[in-house]
Amino acid sequence: MNICAIITEYNPFHAGHAYQIEGVRRRLPDCAVISLMSGNYVQRGEPAIWDKYLRAACAVDAGGPDLVLELPLTAALSSAEGFAQGGIHLAAALGCVTHLSFGCETGTEEYLMQLAACLNTDEFSARLRALLPNSASYAHAAAAAAQELCPQAASLLDSPNDLLAVQYCRFLQQICPGVQPIAVRRRGAAHDGTPEDGIPSASHVRRLLRAGRADEAFDLLPSACRERGSVARRHSWDDLASAVLPYLRRLTPEDIRALPGVSEGLENRFYQACQKAQTLDELWDRVRSRRHPLSRVRRLVLCAYLGITQELTALPPAFVTVLAMNTRGREVLRTMKQTCSLPVIVKPTQARTLTGTAARLWNLTLSADDQFYFPAPAGTSWTQTPFYRRPY
């Protein structure tokens, strides 16, 4: 059986995500689809609009993936490189994935894999290190190095989605070269854009929801999202703001230096901003720069608040958490239990048997989820169970 993994956020699931899955099923009609989905925090550095179990249930109930598994927290709050690497590590650990699909703007598997091979060379790494000190960002330096070494494909780095697609291909080559890529050209709204061809961007939907225009938002989503999302709590940075700033003022420059992605004196600017800022917006404005865009600063703030360090980010996935499934997903889960190299957590109470690194990473996620669900009592995650969509 072909099993295709898609690394996702579904924040929330919409027609563009459904279009990608349809594209996979056109290519591989017998394929089961697994989503490796960010949990309660997402890569742009903010709490997800709805909790992970609800988002996973919406996706499966809307006819999307057959099985939704949680992407590790440390990967979900990483750069595009770390996000892709964490997802590929998890896909490889499942032991049954045959394909990986991703959306892209302009690329094909051939060009994406060609550029990925270039990025995996020692020559590219050396050129990147040479360009970084005088570049506005990692992305600019990577694009310049790629233009020199692989000019026929370097333009793919101009698009956020193609940049992420290249990272997926890069880590496929490094970690699980037997898994085949499936690129699906994106339709509809651009990244952060307004709806096109009936397909919105997830960020546009979130803006509508947070602006109190829920009816407009739900008109852009599958009915499964309306049924669940209309009565669900919506999360945002506002839920955390009053706790985050006082906590950050306790950090020392040494504490900050241990956070993911901190280098070149960023710890000093971040420390000073924490001591002076009176709001989160002010904190972000004091830290952000051409080299440190807003999404990176927000991820840094969340990592500091949730206790995610460089050391923890470097650890590979240590367990698999199941969030939702349909009947076919249940079949995949049975297969996965035979092939997966990691403990598979279907009901959270099973995590009580975890030890060592797995227990440490579970407790990290549990603590982060407690912050997300506040003011609900601590330990809310222990009561969650995966959604199962029964056949009609």
TORMARTOR-848156 format. One record per residue: residue number from 0; residue in three letters; x, y, z of N, C-alpha, C in turn. Coordinates in pm, whole numbers, plus 50000, padded with zeros to 5 digits. Each point is the difference from the previous one (the first is absolute). Layout:
N
k,r,nu,nv,nw,cau,cav,caw,cu,cv,cw
NUM,ALA,X,Y,Z,X,Y,Z,X,Y,Z
...
END
This chain:
392
k,r,nu,nv,nw,cau,cav,caw,cu,cv,cw
0,MET,50085,49880,50000,49915,50120,50000,50088,50124,50000
1,ASN,49968,50095,49911,50069,50128,50000,49947,50086,50114
2,ILE,50091,50062,50072,49963,50089,50110,50075,50130,49980
3,CYS,49925,50108,49984,50060,50132,49973,49987,50088,50124
4,ALA,50110,50055,50044,50001,50094,50112,49997,50143,49948
5,ILE,49931,50088,50073,49999,50143,49971,50028,50072,50131
6,ILE,50100,50086,50001,50035,50077,50120,49917,50129,49997
7,THR,49918,50020,50103,49896,50102,49991,49984,50078,50130
8,GLU,49912,50101,49993,49955,50071,50120,49848,49999,50011
9,TYR,49930,50006,49888,49853,50001,50000,49947,50099,50104
10,ASN,50038,50125,49979,49969,50103,50100,49914,50112,49940
11,PRO,49876,49968,49950,49934,49869,50002,50004,49932,49863
12,PHE,49943,49879,49993,49988,49924,49876,49903,50073,49906
13,HIS,50041,50015,49872,49915,50069,49904,50012,49935,49862
14,ALA,49935,50062,49900,49990,49940,49868,50137,49979,49934
15,GLY,50097,50086,50031,50134,49982,49944,50065,49872,50049
16,HIS,49979,49968,50127,50053,49874,50054,49930,49880,49936
17,ALA,49867,50012,49984,49925,49892,49935,50047,49980,49856
18,TYR,50031,50110,49930,50049,49992,49863,50132,49923,49993
19,GLN,50089,50024,50095,50127,49928,50002,49977,49850,50017
20,ILE,49913,49963,50093,49974,49858,50024,49935,49936,49879
21,GLU,49909,50072,49933,49942,49950,49876,50107,49977,49894
22,GLY,50099,50089,49995,50109,49984,49905,50080,49874,50028
23,VAL,50024,49971,50127,50071,49877,50037,49918,49879,49957
24,ARG,49871,50003,50027,49916,49883,49970,49979,49981,49851
25,ARG,50012,50108,49921,49997,49984,49854,50126,49928,49953
26,ARG,50113,50035,50061,50126,49935,49961,50007,49856,50049
27,LEU,49949,49977,50121,50008,49867,50064,49861,49963,50051
28,PRO,49915,49946,49914,49860,49975,50040,49983,49909,50121
29,ASP,50096,49912,50025,49987,49908,50113,50068,50051,50126
30,CYS,50037,50127,49999,50088,50051,50106,49924,50040,50125
31,ALA,50057,49963,50115,49954,50055,50128,50082,50125,50030
32,VAL,49936,50099,50059,50066,50130,50027,50012,50021,50150
33,ILE,50123,50026,50045,50029,50033,50139,50039,50146,50008
34,SER,49939,50073,50090,50042,50138,50028,50086,50002,50125
35,LEU,50117,50061,49989,50086,50025,50115,49980,50148,50035
36,MET,49915,50026,50097,49945,50134,50022,50055,50066,50126
37,SER,50033,50127,49989,50040,50078,50117,49892,49990,50107
38,GLY,50043,50000,50126,49907,49990,50110,49938,50134,50035
39,ASN,50014,50041,50125,49931,50120,50046,50076,50130,49971
40,TYR,50120,49990,49943,50077,50118,49961,50051,49979,49859
41,VAL,50011,50111,49924,50030,49987,49859,50125,50079,49962
42,GLN,50047,49972,49878,50134,50041,49959,50018,50151,49987
43,ARG,49892,50074,49979,50015,50146,49993,50016,50061,50139
44,GLY,50001,49917,50104,50025,50046,50136,49878,50053,50070
45,GLU,49896,49919,50009,49879,50039,50070,49919,49876,50037
46,PRO,49908,50013,50096,49909,49889,50027,49910,49974,49880
47,ALA,49969,49874,49974,49906,49966,49894,49862,50057,50033
48,ILE,49919,50025,49897,49868,50060,50021,49909,49908,50081
49,TRP,50008,49869,49976,49925,49899,50077,50099,49894,50048
50,ASP,49960,49925,50101,50092,49899,50053,50022,49887,49900
51,LYS,50105,49925,50022,50047,49903,49902,49899,49888,49973
52,TYR,49930,49953,50103,49903,49893,49979,49883,50048,49916
53,LEU,49956,50123,50021,49889,50054,49921,50043,50021,49856
54,ARG,50118,50057,49976,50047,50023,49863,50016,49869,49925
55,ALA,50052,49898,50071,50016,49869,49937,49865,49938,49966
56,ALA,49903,50012,50090,49866,49946,49976,49935,50069,49881
57,CYS,50014,50133,49991,49944,50074,49886,50058,49948,49869
58,ALA,50131,49977,49996,50066,49957,49877,49951,49862,49956
59,VAL,49994,49906,50093,49956,49864,49965,49852,50000,49963
60,ASP,49918,50071,50077,49856,50000,49976,49964,50070,49870
61,ALA,50088,50087,49953,49976,50070,49874,50047,49919,49879
62,GLY,50037,49874,50021,50046,49916,49891,50145,50021,49964
63,GLY,50078,50054,50094,50142,50025,49976,50085,49877,50026
64,PRO,50099,50011,50089,50090,49886,50024,49927,49885,50069
65,ASP,50058,49880,49986,49945,49882,50066,50046,49990,50144
66,LEU,50116,50056,50030,50059,49990,50133,50076,50129,50028
67,VAL,49982,50056,50118,50072,50121,50039,50085,49968,50122
68,LEU,50130,50025,49988,50095,49982,50109,50060,50136,50034
69,GLU,50044,50016,50122,50053,50130,50043,50147,50015,49965
70,LEU,50032,50111,49936,50139,50037,49977,50061,50041,50133
71,PRO,50123,49959,50030,50059,50038,50129,50000,50152,50021
72,LEU,49977,50040,50124,49995,50142,50035,50126,50073,49959
73,THR,50115,49937,50021,50126,50067,49967,50014,50025,49851
74,ALA,49943,49914,49916,50003,50022,49855,49897,50105,49960
75,ALA,49884,49996,50064,49893,50095,49967,50043,50143,50025
76,LEU,50090,50023,50096,50047,50135,50031,50143,50024,49952
77,SER,50033,49941,49885,50132,50017,49941,49992,50082,49872
78,SER,50115,50034,49947,50010,50063,49869,49948,49903,49894
79,ALA,49992,50044,49876,49956,49912,49891,50088,49876,49994
80,GLU,50129,50018,50021,50093,49886,49997,49969,49901,50112
81,GLY,49982,50050,50123,49971,49912,50112,49863,49937,49991
82,PHE,49903,50076,49948,49864,49949,49981,50004,49881,49904
83,ALA,50068,50017,49887,50009,49893,49901,50078,49880,50055
84,GLN,50111,50027,50065,50083,49891,50052,49924,49918,50104
85,GLY,49929,50068,50091,49923,49929,50101,49891,49914,49939
86,GLY,49932,50054,49899,49895,49924,49933,50054,49878,49927
87,ILE,50114,50016,49932,50058,49887,49927,50051,49894,50097
88,HIS,50060,50042,50111,50043,49903,50102,49880,49919,50050
89,LEU,49887,50067,50023,49882,49930,50048,49947,49904,49893
90,ALA,49994,50046,49875,49954,49914,49892,50088,49876,49987
91,ALA,50131,50020,50011,50092,49886,49990,49979,49901,50114
92,ALA,49974,50053,50121,49982,49913,50116,49876,49913,49989
93,LEU,49900,50045,49923,49877,49921,49987,50026,49867,49931
94,GLY,50099,49996,49913,50042,49875,49939,49909,49948,49890
95,CYS,49896,50074,49963,49906,49951,49899,49969,50104,49893
96,VAL,50058,50117,50009,49972,50109,49905,50073,49974,49869
97,THR,49927,50006,49890,50059,49977,49868,50017,50129,49921
98,HIS,49920,50103,50032,50003,50126,49927,49986,50117,50098
99,LEU,50049,50116,49959,49980,50124,50075,49949,50105,49902
100,SER,49888,50062,50033,49944,50104,49914,50014,50137,50065
101,PHE,50012,50101,49915,50009,50138,50048,49949,50092,49890
102,GLY,49951,50115,50040,49958,50100,49904,50118,50082,49952
103,CYS,49989,50054,49881,50105,50088,49949,49937,50098,49901
104,GLU,50071,50108,49975,49949,50104,49911,50040,49974,49855
105,THR,50125,49972,49977,50050,49993,49863,50078,49873,49972
106,GLY,50041,49930,50103,50094,49891,49981,49938,49869,49959
107,THR,50084,49911,49950,49966,49862,49975,50093,49914,50084
108,GLU,49968,49871,50013,50089,49914,50078,50143,50005,49947
109,GLU,50015,50004,49866,50134,49995,49941,50084,50120,50045
110,TYR,49946,50120,49983,50077,50120,50036,50019,50010,50151
111,LEU,49898,49965,50076,50011,50007,50146,50107,49904,50051
112,MET,50000,49879,49947,50101,49902,50044,50139,50040,49953
113,GLN,50008,50063,49883,50128,50047,49949,50059,50107,50091
114,LEU,49916,50096,50038,50047,50106,50089,50030,49944,50139
115,ALA,49919,49906,50047,50025,49938,50129,50136,49931,50003
116,ALA,50034,49932,49891,50130,49933,49992,50113,50102,50009
117,CYS,49979,50117,49938,50100,50106,50008,50016,50048,50144
118,LEU,49888,50019,50070,50005,50048,50138,50065,49898,50095
119,ASN,50003,49876,49959,50058,49896,50085,50150,49981,49979
120,THR,50062,50081,49915,50142,49985,49974,50086,50081,50097
121,ASP,50122,49958,50020,50095,50076,50081,50031,50135,49937
122,GLU,49999,50003,49868,50028,50125,49929,49895,50105,50033
123,PHE,49873,49961,50002,49895,50095,50035,50016,50047,50145
124,SER,50027,49908,50092,50015,50038,50141,50112,50101,50018
125,ALA,50112,49978,49929,50113,50092,50011,49963,50138,49944
126,ARG,49931,50001,49886,49963,50128,49941,49899,50073,50086
127,LEU,49907,49926,50060,49901,50060,50088,50067,50067,50119
128,ARG,50094,49929,50062,50072,50059,50115,50073,50128,49961
129,ALA,50053,50003,49880,50072,50119,49955,49907,50118,49977
130,LEU,49878,49973,49955,49907,50107,49966,49919,50050,50120
131,LEU,49982,49917,50099,49911,50035,50112,50036,50131,50070
132,PRO,50128,50025,50030,50030,50123,50078,49952,50129,49935
133,ASN,49993,50004,49868,49961,50123,49931,49861,49993,49938
134,SER,49921,49900,50039,49866,49983,49944,49894,50045,50099
135,ALA,49885,50040,49946,49892,50047,50086,49937,49887,50079
136,SER,50007,49878,49948,49939,49887,50067,50060,49872,49947
137,TYR,49968,49890,50066,50041,49868,49952,49943,49975,49861
138,ALA,49873,50034,49980,49935,49974,49872,50072,50074,49886
139,HIS,50039,50126,50025,50071,50076,49896,50135,49936,49970
140,ALA,50072,49958,50103,50130,49937,49978,49984,49868,49926
141,ALA,49899,49922,50037,49977,49871,49933,49966,50021,49853
142,ALA,49916,50101,49972,49963,50027,49862,50121,50042,49918
143,ALA,50088,50083,50059,50120,50044,49928,50094,49884,49974
144,ALA,50019,49914,50098,50087,49884,49983,49943,49905,49895
145,ALA,49869,49979,50004,49937,49911,49902,50009,50058,49859
146,GLN,49988,50132,49988,50009,50064,49869,50136,49976,49937
147,GLU,50104,49998,50082,50135,49975,49950,50019,49854,49959
148,LEU,49945,49908,50079,50031,49858,49982,49895,49923,49922
149,CYS,49876,50050,49998,49893,49929,49930,49904,50102,49938
150,PRO,50049,50083,49907,49919,50113,49951,49871,49958,49932
151,GLN,49996,49881,49939,49880,49958,49928,49882,49973,50091
152,ALA,50025,49982,50130,49891,49969,50093,49993,50097,50118
153,ALA,50094,50092,50008,50011,50085,50120,49880,50090,50020
154,SER,49928,50033,49891,49883,50088,50015,49893,49938,50088
155,LEU,50005,49870,50022,49901,49935,50086,50007,50050,50143
156,LEU,50112,50056,50039,50014,50050,50137,49930,50134,50019
157,ASP,49944,50058,49894,49932,50129,50012,49863,49989,50066
158,SER,49939,49884,49997,49866,49980,50054,50007,49927,50133
159,PRO,49924,50046,50102,50003,49930,50130,49962,49853,49988
160,ASN,49901,49968,49917,49957,49862,49987,50103,49915,49925
161,ASP,50062,50058,49896,50104,49925,49930,50124,49984,50087
162,LEU,50030,50101,50081,50113,49990,50091,49979,49884,50097
163,LEU,49879,49988,50054,49970,49890,50090,50003,49867,49925
164,ALA,49949,49998,49877,50002,49878,49920,50143,49951,49977
165,VAL,50091,50093,49973,50141,49963,49981,50056,49938,50129
166,GLN,49963,50055,50113,50048,49945,50127,49946,49857,50019
167,TYR,49874,49976,49965,49947,49865,50008,50084,49905,49914
168,CYS,50026,50040,49875,50078,49915,49910,50142,49980,50052
169,ARG,50055,50104,50056,50135,49991,50054,50009,49893,50107
170,PHE,49905,49999,50094,50007,49903,50109,49950,49862,49959
171,LEU,49916,49993,49896,49969,49870,49943,50128,49933,49951
172,GLN,50082,50075,49929,50125,49945,49948,50094,49956,50112
173,GLN,50000,50074,50110,50092,49969,50110,49949,49886,50088
174,ILE,49869,49999,50029,49947,49915,50105,49927,49876,49948
175,CYS,49920,50016,49895,49926,49884,49947,49990,50011,49848
176,PRO,50112,49973,49930,50004,50017,49855,49905,49909,49924
177,GLY,49949,49894,50065,49905,49912,49934,49861,50056,49989
178,VAL,49970,50105,50074,49867,50062,49996,49994,50095,49879
179,GLN,49893,49987,49921,49988,50078,49877,49924,50130,50024
180,PRO,50049,50112,49944,49929,50128,50016,49884,50012,49902
181,ILE,49894,50065,50044,49887,50035,49913,49973,50149,50018
182,ALA,50037,50079,49901,49975,50145,50005,49863,50029,49940
183,VAL,49920,50078,50070,49869,50042,49951,50001,50151,49987
184,ARG,49980,50048,49879,50001,50144,49978,49883,50065,50072
185,ARG,50029,50104,50077,49897,50066,50079,49900,50073,49911
186,ARG,49874,50002,50047,49896,50081,49938,49942,50092,50106
187,GLY,49936,50106,49954,49930,50088,50092,50088,50110,50055
188,ALA,49969,50041,50122,50065,50116,50060,50149,49976,50021
189,ALA,50076,50106,49984,50141,49994,50031,50020,49997,50151
190,HIS,50123,49977,50041,50034,49999,50142,49954,50132,50063
191,ASP,49911,49991,50101,49945,50116,50070,49900,50080,49916
192,GLY,49960,49948,49884,49914,50079,49912,49852,49978,50022
193,THR,49921,50078,49926,49854,49987,50003,49958,49890,49902
194,PRO,49875,49951,50012,49958,49884,49920,50011,50022,49850
195,GLU,50039,49893,49928,50000,49995,49855,49949,49864,49958
196,ASP,49916,49995,49898,49943,49874,49949,49929,49922,50111
197,GLY,49942,50072,50097,49930,49932,50108,50090,49939,50105
198,ILE,50130,50025,49991,50096,49944,50095,50063,50114,50079
199,PRO,49980,50004,50131,50058,50107,50082,50140,49962,50048
200,SER,50068,50094,50057,50119,49967,50080,49954,49981,50144
201,ALA,50070,49915,50073,49964,49977,50140,50012,50129,50081
202,SER,50098,50085,49967,50018,50123,50076,49882,50095,49979
203,HIS,49943,50001,49879,49882,50085,49975,49882,49952,50084
204,VAL,49981,49868,50009,49892,49946,50082,50020,50037,50146
205,ARG,50123,49989,50048,50026,50035,50140,49974,50148,50026
206,ARG,50036,50085,49905,49975,50144,50019,49850,50027,50013
207,LEU,49921,49933,49917,49856,50018,50008,49946,49953,50135
208,LEU,50045,49884,50045,49953,49947,50128,50036,50093,50114
209,ARG,50121,50054,49999,50045,50085,50110,49940,50139,49992
210,ALA,49947,50035,49884,49934,50131,49984,49851,49991,50029
211,GLY,49953,49883,50044,49859,49984,50030,49913,49977,49878
212,ARG,50060,49964,49887,49926,49978,49875,49992,49850,49972
213,ALA,49949,49927,50098,50001,49854,49995,49919,49947,49883
214,ASP,49884,50060,49970,49917,49949,49891,50076,50004,49867
215,GLU,50074,50109,49977,50080,50009,49878,50109,49894,49999
216,ALA,50062,49978,50115,50107,49901,50009,49948,49859,49972
217,PHE,49889,49965,50064,49949,49864,49985,49944,49974,49861
218,ASP,49960,50106,49929,49957,49982,49861,50115,49953,49912
219,LEU,50123,50022,50046,50119,49960,49923,50053,49863,50040
220,LEU,49937,49937,50098,50050,49874,50055,49901,49887,49979
221,PRO,50048,49874,50006,49909,49886,49992,49899,50002,50115
222,SER,49884,49937,49979,49895,50001,50102,50048,49939,50131
223,ALA,50092,49903,49993,50051,49939,50123,50068,50103,50089
224,CYS,50065,50099,49939,50065,50107,50078,49895,50090,50064
225,ARG,49893,50030,49927,49896,50085,50056,49936,49932,50121
226,GLU,49968,49873,49987,49931,49929,50108,50081,49999,50128
227,ARG,50130,49976,49987,50084,49993,50120,50054,50137,50040
228,GLY,50047,50075,49901,50067,50125,50029,49909,50109,50052
229,SER,49872,49996,49964,49911,50106,50042,49978,50001,50151
230,VAL,50019,49886,50065,49978,49992,50145,50131,49983,50076
231,ALA,50111,49995,49928,50129,49975,50064,50067,50130,50043
232,ARG,50081,49990,50101,50080,50114,50044,50106,50033,49894
233,ARG,50017,50129,49972,50102,50045,49907,50118,50054,50078
234,HIS,50117,49957,49963,50121,50034,50075,50082,50105,49924
235,SER,50076,50078,50075,50087,50100,49939,50107,50039,50102
236,TRP,50089,50089,49956,50103,50051,50090,49938,50073,50120
237,ASP,49880,50054,49984,49937,50072,50111,49982,49911,50123
238,ASP,49984,49870,49978,49982,49908,50113,50127,49987,50084
239,LEU,50115,50028,49940,50128,49978,50067,50068,50129,50046
240,ALA,49960,50111,49943,50077,50124,50015,50028,50036,50145
241,SER,49899,49991,50087,50018,50046,50138,50098,49913,50077
242,ALA,50020,49876,49956,50094,49911,50069,50139,50003,49938
243,VAL,50007,50025,49869,50128,49988,49931,50100,50107,50041
244,LEU,49958,50127,49998,50096,50108,50027,50062,49991,50139
245,PRO,49923,49980,50106,50064,49987,50132,50098,49882,50006
246,TYR,49964,49891,49933,50090,49884,50000,50132,50033,49929
247,LEU,49991,50066,49886,50121,50029,49923,50096,50091,50075
248,ARG,49948,50083,50088,50089,50090,50074,50088,49925,50100
249,ARG,49968,49875,50026,50082,49920,50091,50122,49940,49930
250,LEU,49999,50000,49867,50106,49933,49926,50129,50081,50001
251,THR,50111,49930,50005,50132,50062,49988,50049,49987,49856
252,PRO,50101,50077,49961,50056,49981,49865,50046,49857,49977
253,GLU,50048,49933,50106,50043,49861,49985,49880,49910,49969
254,ASP,49888,50025,50067,49878,49924,49970,49959,50019,49854
255,ILE,50007,50124,49955,49956,50032,49864,50095,49939,49898
256,ARG,50128,49997,50033,50099,49943,49908,49974,49852,49973
257,ALA,49932,49933,50092,49971,49856,49983,49878,49974,49912
258,LEU,49929,50106,49958,49879,49982,49921,50035,49969,49854
259,PRO,49909,49937,49927,50027,49965,49860,50022,50123,49913
260,GLY,50105,49995,49918,50023,50104,49902,50059,50129,50052
261,VAL,50044,50003,50125,50059,50122,50056,50149,50002,49972
262,SER,50046,50106,49935,50142,50015,49968,50028,50146,49971
263,GLU,50127,50032,49983,50045,50133,49957,49948,50112,50088
264,GLY,49996,49977,50131,49961,50105,50091,49850,50022,50013
265,LEU,49920,49916,49936,49855,50016,50010,49953,49989,50145
266,GLU,50073,49921,50081,49957,49983,50139,50001,50133,50076
267,ASN,50094,50088,49967,50007,50128,50071,49884,50092,49961
268,ARG,49969,50004,49869,49888,50083,49957,49867,49945,50055
269,PHE,49988,49870,50000,49878,49938,50051,49987,50025,50151
270,TYR,50110,49990,50072,49998,50024,50144,49957,50144,50031
271,GLN,50059,50096,49930,49966,50140,50024,49853,50027,49965
272,ALA,49952,49938,49892,49860,50019,49961,49906,49944,50106
273,CYS,50036,49885,50058,49916,49940,50106,49994,50090,50123
274,GLN,50108,50069,50029,50003,50086,50119,49920,50130,49979
275,LYS,49986,50044,49876,49939,50131,49975,49858,49993,49944
276,ALA,49969,49897,49923,49871,49995,49931,49885,49987,50099
277,GLN,49893,50071,49973,49880,49993,50084,49886,49923,49932
278,THR,50015,49971,49873,49902,49919,49926,50077,49905,49909
279,LEU,49932,49896,49954,50064,49908,49907,50033,50067,49869
280,ASP,49911,50087,49952,50029,50071,49875,50128,50082,50013
281,GLU,50016,50065,50114,50122,50078,50022,50122,49909,50006
282,LEU,49986,49886,50065,50111,49905,50008,50042,49955,49861
283,TRP,49903,49962,49918,50034,49954,49865,50065,50112,49919
284,ASP,49950,50121,50013,50058,50111,49924,50144,50030,50043
285,ARG,50029,49981,50128,50135,50026,50049,50100,49894,49953
286,VAL,49952,49879,49973,50091,49890,49965,50010,49979,49850
287,ARG,49891,50018,49927,49999,49966,49858,50094,50090,49921
288,SER,50045,49948,49888,50090,50074,49912,49993,49933,49863
289,ARG,50075,50052,49904,50004,49935,49869,50047,49856,50012
290,ARG,50090,49979,50092,50056,49865,50016,49916,49912,50091
291,HIS,49917,50062,50083,49917,49925,50093,49854,50041,49980
292,PRO,49932,49940,49902,49861,50040,49969,49905,49964,50114
293,LEU,49879,50055,49990,49903,49987,50108,49971,49856,50037
294,SER,49984,49912,49901,49968,49860,50031,50111,49935,50081
295,ARG,50125,50032,49969,50112,49944,50076,50000,50053,50143
296,VAL,49972,50129,50016,49998,50059,50134,49887,49937,50083
297,ARG,49884,49982,49939,49889,49938,50073,50032,49857,50040
298,ARG,50065,49926,49911,50041,49863,50037,50098,50004,50117
299,LEU,50091,50096,49996,50097,50013,50108,49931,50027,50134
300,VAL,49900,50089,49998,49926,50031,50123,49928,49876,50051
301,LEU,49935,49927,49912,49930,49879,50043,50097,49895,50053
302,CYS,50113,49983,49933,50098,49903,50049,50050,50039,50138
303,ALA,50024,50129,50021,50046,50045,50132,49894,49972,50106
304,TYR,49876,50030,49969,49891,49984,50097,49969,49853,50028
305,LEU,50009,49917,49896,49963,49858,50015,50116,49911,50041
306,GLY,50122,50055,50004,50115,49922,50045,50065,49915,49893
307,ILE,49989,50044,49874,50061,49926,49889,50140,50054,49974
308,THR,50100,49918,50017,50139,50040,49983,50059,49940,49873
309,GLN,50120,50048,49964,50070,49942,49886,50021,49851,50019
310,GLU,50033,49961,50122,50024,49859,50029,49875,49917,49970
311,LEU,49883,50047,50043,49877,49925,49978,49962,49998,49852
312,THR,50023,50111,49931,49968,50008,49858,50083,49902,49919
313,ALA,50121,49971,50044,50089,49909,49928,49960,49853,50016
314,LEU,49912,49970,50095,49961,49861,50022,49902,49954,49893
315,PRO,50014,49878,49949,49903,49949,49902,49868,49965,50068
316,PRO,49894,49979,49923,49873,49959,50060,50018,49876,50086
317,ALA,49926,49995,50112,50017,49888,50093,49871,49922,50023
318,PHE,49890,50047,49945,49872,49930,50009,49908,50055,49891
319,VAL,49890,49932,49977,49902,50042,49900,49865,50012,50069
320,THR,49935,50116,49986,49870,50023,50060,49892,50001,49892
321,VAL,49898,49919,50017,49889,49990,49905,49892,50101,50039
322,LEU,49954,50079,49901,49900,50104,50026,49864,49970,49937
323,ALA,49996,49934,49884,49872,49973,49934,50022,49896,49892
324,MET,49891,49930,49963,50010,49898,49895,49862,49966,49947
325,ASN,49998,49941,49881,49880,49935,49949,50028,49850,49993
326,THR,49912,49924,49933,50018,49855,49996,50130,49960,49933
327,ARG,50032,50067,49890,50126,49967,49933,50119,50041,50087
328,GLY,49986,50112,50068,50106,50042,50091,50022,49899,50110
329,ARG,49894,49938,50045,50014,49896,50102,50080,49881,49946
330,GLU,49978,49967,49872,50079,49892,49938,50147,50039,49993
331,VAL,50026,50125,49963,50138,50048,49996,50062,49994,50139
332,LEU,49922,50037,50101,50050,49997,50137,50039,49858,50040
333,ARG,49922,49902,49960,50035,49862,50031,50131,49961,49933
334,THR,50017,50042,49875,50127,49975,49931,50114,50071,50070
335,MET,49975,50124,50036,50104,50084,50060,50049,49944,50132
336,LYS,49912,49938,50074,50040,49944,50129,50100,49887,49983
337,GLN,50004,49941,49879,50097,49895,49972,50130,50056,49943
338,THR,49992,50116,49935,50117,50053,49930,50067,50118,50071
339,CYS,49926,50069,50087,50051,50124,50060,50109,49970,50103
340,SER,50105,50078,49996,50111,49982,50094,49980,50075,50131
341,LEU,49888,50072,50013,49974,50081,50118,49873,49951,50069
342,PRO,49984,50030,50130,49873,49970,50067,49886,50078,49934
343,VAL,49887,49933,49979,49883,50062,49939,49897,50026,50109
344,ILE,49969,50128,50022,49908,50041,50105,49864,50028,49938
345,VAL,49905,49909,50021,49864,50021,49952,49919,50074,50106
346,LYS,50002,49949,50121,49938,50070,50112,50111,50057,50087
347,PRO,49989,50128,50040,50109,50064,50075,50046,49922,50124
348,THR,49909,49925,50063,50041,49925,50119,50109,49899,49968
349,GLN,50013,49959,49872,50106,49907,49962,50138,50063,50016
350,ALA,50006,50134,50002,50128,50068,50013,50060,49984,50140
351,ARG,49922,49952,50095,50055,49982,50135,50110,49894,50003
352,THR,50008,49918,49896,50104,49897,49994,50129,50051,49935
353,LEU,49999,50122,49947,50119,50053,49936,50111,50025,50102
354,THR,50122,49983,49955,50116,50023,50087,50106,50080,49924
355,GLY,50100,50047,50072,50115,50066,49938,49964,50121,49918
356,THR,50060,50010,49880,49978,50114,49913,49854,50013,49959
357,ALA,49934,49886,49976,49859,50005,49960,49915,50063,50110
358,ALA,50024,49961,50125,49924,50058,50110,50029,50149,50014
359,ARG,50124,50038,49978,50038,50141,50010,49927,50084,49895
360,LEU,49996,49950,49875,49934,50074,49893,49848,49998,50016
361,TRP,49946,49890,50052,49857,49997,50028,49963,50104,50105
362,ASN,50078,50008,50106,49972,50097,50107,50014,50143,49950
363,LEU,50094,50023,49908,50013,50132,49939,49872,50037,49925
364,THR,49950,49908,49920,49877,50023,49924,49881,50016,50094
365,LEU,49994,49919,50103,49890,50007,50096,49997,50136,50068
366,SER,50118,50050,50041,50008,50130,50065,49959,50112,49903
367,ALA,50045,49991,49874,49963,50101,49900,49849,49998,49976
368,ASP,49942,49881,49997,49855,49990,49981,49924,50058,50119
369,ASP,50054,49984,50120,49936,50060,50118,49992,50151,49986
370,GLN,50105,50061,49945,49997,50145,49977,49895,50035,49894
371,PHE,49991,49917,49898,49905,50024,49891,49856,49993,50051
372,TYR,49970,49902,50083,49862,49979,50046,49961,50087,50120
373,PHE,50096,50067,50063,49969,50085,50116,49886,50096,49965
374,PRO,49902,50021,50086,49997,49965,50143,49939,49864,50033
375,ALA,49987,49912,49902,49956,49864,50033,50102,49938,50096
376,PRO,49960,49906,50082,50093,49939,50095,50117,49934,49929
377,ALA,50116,50000,50065,50117,49930,49947,49966,49853,49981
378,GLY,50060,49942,49896,49976,49859,49974,49884,49974,49906
379,THR,49946,50105,49938,49890,49982,49906,50035,49901,49890
380,SER,50125,49998,49957,50041,49911,49891,49978,49853,50034
381,TRP,50007,49964,50127,49983,49860,50038,49860,49950,49970
382,THR,49904,50090,49987,49861,49958,49980,49961,49994,49852
383,GLN,50091,50040,49911,49969,50003,49857,50007,49860,49939
384,THR,49919,49975,49900,50007,49874,49924,49988,50032,49853
385,PRO,50062,49919,49913,49994,50027,49857,49857,49994,49946
386,PHE,49974,50083,49899,49872,49994,49931,50001,49881,49903
387,TYR,49890,49927,49994,49985,49891,49904,49876,50026,49915
388,ARG,50020,50012,49869,49888,50021,49907,49951,49863,49953
389,ARG,49886,49964,50048,49942,49870,49965,49947,50003,49857
390,PRO,50003,49886,49931,49946,49996,49863,49849,50018,50002
391,TYR,49951,50070,49900,49855,50024,49995,49932,49888,49923
END
